[in-house]
Structure formats: C-alpha cells, structure tokens
Amino acid sequence: MLRTHTCNELNNSHIAQKVTLSGWVNGIRNHGGLIFIDLRDRYGITQIKINPSNDKAVSKIADQLHNEWVIQIIGEVVLRPEETINKRITTGEIEIAVFEIKILGQAKILPFEINEDKSVEVNEALRLKYRFIDLRRPKIQKMLAVKDEFITYIRDYFHKKDFIEIQTPILANSSPEGARDFLVPSRLYPGKFYALPQAPQQFKQLLMVGGVDKYFQIAPCFRDEDPRMDRHYGEFYQLDMEMSFVEQEDIFMIMEPLMRELTERFSTKKMINLLSDGRFQRLSWHEAMEKYGSDKPDLRFDMQIKNVSSAVLGCGFSIFEEALKNKGVVHALKISGGANFSRKDIEEITELAKKKGAKGLAYLSYKEGKINSPFAKFVDPIKLKEIGRVCEAKEGDLVFFAADAWRTVCNVLGTVRSETATKLGLKDMSQAAWAWITDFPMYDYSEIEEGRVDFAHNPFSMPQGGMAALENKNPLDILAYQYDLVLNGLEMSSGAIRNHEPEIMYKAFAIAGYAEEEVNRRFGAMINAFSYGAPPHGGNAPGIDRILMVLNDWDSIRDIYAFPKDGQGRDLMMDSPNEVDDKQLKELKIKIIK
C-alpha cells in the first residue's frame, strides 16, 4: 500500500499511529537540527518532520529532495508544539515523525512556481503548455472537484424527476446550428464526412418520437467558433434535456427549481429580481431589447432605456428629425449620477457606441442647475424641458440619446448601459439575477445574403400560430415558442417547443429559402420520423461550464476544463492541431492544397 491516509485527514485523534503518506514535496525547510517537508496531494498538506540525529539514512535521502518530487513516507503521527500549530490547514495540529522515505518520482526544475499568489504573473501560454503542472494548483483542483459535484447534483435531480440519461452519437451529420461544423472524413466512404454534433438536437427529438418522454444528457458539443471569455473553443458541455407532451411553462417548472438549487448550493450569491411567488422574471424578446438593449439583459441594476420618439418629434435637432423621417426611433438612457462623467468618459462611451453602429451619441447633462449639452442649443427650451421630464432627469443625471433604426438603437444603448454600469460599480458580484427571455422572432434578415429572410435562431422551433402564421403573416412578424435563460447579462441556456409536424416544418424552411429536397437531404431522418406519430415536445440546454463560471465569478471558462485550448484554439500541451502522415491522408482520399 502506497498510502494509508491522504494529506488532509490526520489530526490529534491519530496520535501515535503509524501511517503511510504519498504525495508531492510542496516545500522544504531546514531548521538547523530538524528538516521539515510540506507534503501535498489533491486533498491538502501535511507537515513531515525529520530529525537527522535520529536517522542518518532518512536524513541523507531528505537532503536529495527538491520541490515537486514525488515521495512516500512512513512515520508516526505526533502533536506539534503549541507555538507551531498552523490553524490555516486541517492537519495543522499534528506532524509526522518520519522513519522511512522512498523517492517515487523526481522532477526537473519547474517552468513556473505552483503558487496561487504568483499564478497571475505566469504567462497563460506557459501554463497551458505545462498544464499537467498547472493542474497541481489547489485552485484548479478545487474547480475540477466543484464541477464534478455540480454535474453529480444535476444528474441526481433529473433522475429523481424520472428522466433517463442517454448518450447520443458523436459521429453525426452536419446541420445548420448557427456555427461552423467540425468535419470528420470517412475512410469507408471517400468524399463523405461525419460532423461532430454542435448539439444533440435532432437525436433528442428522435428520442421523443421513440417514446422516451424524459431525456437528459451531459452532452459534449463541438463548434468551430471564435473563443471568448465565456466560451471555450471547439468543445463544451451542456445539460441537454427534452420532454414530451409539454408546453413552454412545463419546461420552466422543471428548470427553475434546479437553477435556484444550483445557485444556493454552488455560490454565495443572493438571488434578486424574483417575482412575488419566487419565480424567475420574464421578458419578451422585444421588451428586453426595448428596455435594456439586449436579449440577455443584466437585471442586477435597473437603468431602463426609454423610447422618446414622440417627445423629441419636432424638436428641431436634425439628427433626431432625420431618423424619425426614415421610420427610425430615438431612445434615451438616463444614467443616475452620470453628470460627474468626464469629457473623456463620454468620448470613450461614444466610441464604443460607434462600434455598435451608432453615428454618434447625443447627451444632456444636468449639473449645478444647468443643462449642459452640445445639441441643447438646437432645441427649443420648452421642448428641452419636456424631453427632460419624459426622461425623468434630475440634478446629477446624464442622459444619452441614440437615433437610428430600432435594432441599431437598441444594440447601441444596450452597450452603453452595460459600460456605464461597470463604470458606476452597479454590477454587484454578490447578486444573481435570473430571467427568462421569451417570444423570440422566428425569422430575421440574413447576415450573409442581403434581402433574404433566414431563421433568427433555432430552425426547429414551433412558430406561434402554426401553419396559419406561416401562410398569412409577414415572416418578420412571426414569433417562435423559443426562450433563453439569462443570468447577470449572459445567456445560460436556449430552448424551444419544437416543430413536430412535417408540413409546418417544410413551410418554415421554405420561407427561409430551403427547397423541400434540401430539407429532406439534411433532416430526412427527423422529417420521416415525424410522419410516424410525433408527440409535442420541447426542451433546452444550459451551458454547464458557463453557469459554473458565473456563479463562482471565475475569471476564465478555460480553467474549468482539465485540458483547455488557448485563445487561438490550440492545445499547447499536446501540440494540436498538427499535421498528419501522408499515409493517413491517402487512406481518406484527401489532398492538402497549400
């Protein structure tokens, strides 16, 4: 046996017991007549004491040791002298008087120190190249352990609700989920490809047709999209769930208690902005965009945007007048206390707004009894007071205005809202503001092909109003039974009640420009299955890693993974992606064009 105990479980109840510990040398201190070693494993640290005068053979081995060598020790548990007790660790009352040491593994000089205080100083690329060393840090160990507890809790929750966990295929087919696929060439069928699933969307719907009325999975998903702070490159895990014979409210009733429990159990955050019955806040997509300038609004602070088009009509300011003439809108965002912003602050916010499509930002500053504004001189004083009244502006406030097309104005002031809240310290890290965003538009104009209508989000959602809406409404006015779950300004989950009727699906795809043959080619299995009796069904898929990151205020989603990719999508430790042998390419009938 290489160990009888771990490095955090020994205490004064084990005094005089013979024990065997194994782990890494975390530190060595030579205090003249005594040598002390801090021995570390993933559970904690235990102090080891060596008295050279008692055992020269043990002392000789100890003299060879360096940090991060792997050793085994055999010794007796003894009390520490009272003045040396370390209350910061669970084993701080005892130490091990060693009478045998064995070296299990030597270590070269580390490329960086395993020290939480100094970890921020270490270049991330270096940490990822030597991730097997970085994993030894207690913080990373804790994050991995918390993720394990988190997933275990989720599994228990769904099993108690009579859900069945089912693993869907990894080698799947390409489908339009909104990001690029990772393609896998087939050796047996040259020129054909599998795709790694962006989500188990089609498979979980097929499970519903197959009579599995409650499914869930901790599902690996693969998307070739750019990494960012809250999105790991290439692969991530989501809690995928689907239910039959449900409406939107049934999904909410399953998911809300779980998210409340996860918040209470795995964070110290206080849930705010709840309804009177304790349920999560609900906003339609249009309301969220209009009031907060985002379909994933941060509701830890109020700061609502107002449509002031009627109030500014005829005010004489040409930029406002031109926008309204072209069927645009004018929205205003009041920043309480914003009158103290410097000119530099306002310029920085304006530049940010321009990056979101604004031609500029107008503003009114209420300070020392005066209205300060470059555009105020163009507006009748009575009209100016009316605008201030509608904006509910008072002394010390700053009001930003944006004038343009509705979507542009929403996005611009949503960005301004978030930035100013950061500047004013309104994003309280001790709070969790959950909310459902519902009634997403089914269609939008394509970002790729001008003038073409395409799906705004998930193409498999049921349109509100069914076939009648598809046949009689302007596609841009059709809403979907689609919903997102948001937390503190980030999307945690998306979901929908699914379109389970073949004729409605063909029509929905036709509006987006897909011929029936194309739909059959891409989704033939699902369309065919629906023609054999499909129940109404729906679900959603919260991002496990993202929720954990937000609940714990962890800096980067990458650290939640044992072996993450870097910001450019590379595995620096394993040196991937990399080139493969010509023999492998020939087997796959693939030629590299340089």
Secondary structure, DSSP 8 states (H G I E B T S, - for coil): ---SS-TT---GGGTT-EEEEEEEEEEEEEETTEEEEEEEETTEEEEEEE-TTT-HHHHHHHHH--TT-EEEEEEEEEE--GGG--TTSTTTTEEEEEEEEEEEE-----SS---HHHHTTS-HHHHHHTHHHHTTSHHHHHHHHHHHHHHHHHHHHHHHTT-EE----SSB----SSSB-EEEE-SSSTT-EEEE-SSSHHHHHHHHHTT--EEEEEEEEEEB---BTTB-SEEEEEEEEEEES--HHHHHHHHHHHHHHHHHHH---EE-S--TTS--EEEEHHHHHHHHSSSS--TTS---EEE-HHHHTTS--HHHHHHHHTT-EEEEEEETTGGG--HHHHHHHHHHHHHTT-S--EEEEEETTEEE-SSGGGS-HHHHHHHHHHTT--TT-EEEEEEE-HHHHHHHHHHHHHHHHHHTT---TTEE-EEEEE--BSEEE-SSSTT-EEESS-TTB-BTTHHHHHHHS-GGG-BBSEEEEEETTEEEEEEEEB---HHHHHHHHHHTT--HHHHHHHHHHHHHHHTTT---EEEE--BHHHHHHHHHT-S-GGGGSSS---TTS-BTTTTBS----HHHHHHTT-----
